Amino acid sequence: MHPAGDRRGAHRRRVLRAAGTGAVAVLGLAAGVTGSAAAAQPAGAPGAAASTTVSPAGHAFTATLSGKATFKAGSVTVTCSTSTSSGQVPAAPGNQNASGPVSSSTTPATYGSCTTSMPGVSATVSTSGTWGVSMQNGTPVTAGLTIPSGGFVLKTSGLASCTVTAAPTSAATVNGSWTNGAPSTLAFTNAVVPVKVVGGFGCPTSATTSTFNATYRVSDTTDPASQITVTG
């Protein structure tokens, strides 16, 4: 029979392990969200890529999270309610590619109002560097968001003090799908991003990837009456 002190210690260790898992969950939002209007090097079918045109040429855009971005790892759920990024469609003729994607740079995605399902754990997210986006026409239209090496860092405090870095050794691309509309949308479904986790007890240092789900609305800020579209 274990003394009461041992039981309390065992309970605290279980809470710390769960809190560490929550840290990895928040990271998933980084990638996804890492969201912008598109992304770099989207995955496509083998063979020659279809022609791609992103319109209107030269127009600026803003990608804004629609609803909430969520990540689930086991029984842990992390939710962020705000996220934005901005960029610009390349000027003609750079907005067209006869046999592949159209790419451009974006501002680092920002993340806010994030909560975890684990008690006693808070998180902050910082982003940096030049992020990239690319769009590839097809069925469906695919999109990729590239995070520069170390461009997303999540830090937790409370029951577990951990640092989670996305794309820890080199740039990483998160794949999604694009739908033309008013406004057009970019969706990430079970997207995967490589991560590195460091920290003390309770931090999931063995984790190497994270997944997330999120949808962004992409608006034309040069001409709000226009829509950012991807065609052949």
Secondary structure, DSSP 4 states (H G I P E B T S, - for coil): ---HHHHHHHHHHHHHHHHHHHHHHHHHIIIIIT--S--SS----SSSPPPEEEESTT-EEEEEE-S-EEEEETTEEEEEEEEEEEEEPPPTTTTEETTS-EEEEEPPPEEEEEEESSTTEEEEEEE-S-EEEEEE-SSSEEEEEEEPTT-EEEEEEES--EEEEESSSS-EEEEEEEE-STTEEEEEEEEEEEEEEEESTT--TT--EEEEEEEEEEEESS-TTS--EEE-
